[in-house]
Amino acid sequence: MRRIKKLYQIGELMEYSKFSRQMLNHYTEIGLIKPRKYSSAGHRLYNEEVFARLSKIAKLKQKGYTLKEIESLLNRRGKSN
């Protein structure tokens, strides 16, 4: 039997990740995080993998990386996996 994975709306991401709606929207707009799909009402829905990505973003920001640098690092890591 196939397991159905939960998808999260932006409000749930805010609650669990402690990022503001504005930051999550910005990260989506610039491509740092990507919705898995859209609801019938047009709401962005994210899978569980976004939490690990947000954690990496937070750690890199804390170390002083710019968003452009973070994007480059995350994209490079994604290609090497």
N, C-alpha and C positions, 0 to 999 in steps of 0.2 A: 504494500500500500504506500502510495506517495504522500510524503508529509507536506502539508501546506504551510509555507512560511508566512509569517506575519509581515505586513507592510505597514509603515508608519507615516502618518501625516506630519506636517511641520510642527504642529502643537506638541505632539508626542516627542519629536526630536528635541524641541526646546526643553521639555520637562526632563528628559533623560540625559541630555548632553550638557545642559546649562549654557548653551549658546543662545543668543537672542534671535528672534525671528528675522530681524534685519540682517544679522550676520549669516544666518542659514540661507536666506534669499540671495544675498550677495555671493556666497560660495557657490550656490547653484548657478547663478547668472554667469559667473566667470569659469564654471566648469570644474571646480574643485570637488564638488559632490554632484551626483547625478541621480535623478529619480529613476526608480526601476520601471515605473509606469505611471499613468494618470488615471484618476477615477473618472467615472462617467460625468461627474460635475466639473472635471478639469483640475482637481486637486492633485498636487504632486504626491506620489507615494514612494517611500524609500524602503529598501530592505535592510536587514540587520547589519550587513557589511558596512553601512554608512557610519555606524558607531565607531568601528575600528579606524576608519579613515578620519573621522573628526578627532579622535584621540591623537592620531599622528599629526594632524594639522595643529592642534593645540600645543603639542610638545615642540614642534618645529618653530612655532610662533614664539614660544617661551624662550627658545634658544636664539631668537633674533632674526630668523629667516623672514624674508618678505614673502608675500603671497605668490609672486611670480616665481621665486626660488622654490617655494613649497610645491607649486604646481609641477615644476620641472623635476624635482626629486621624486614626487609621487608617480609621475608618468614614467620615469626611468625605472623605478622599482617594479611597476606594473608590467613593463615589457620584459624584465629579467625573470619574472616568475613563470 
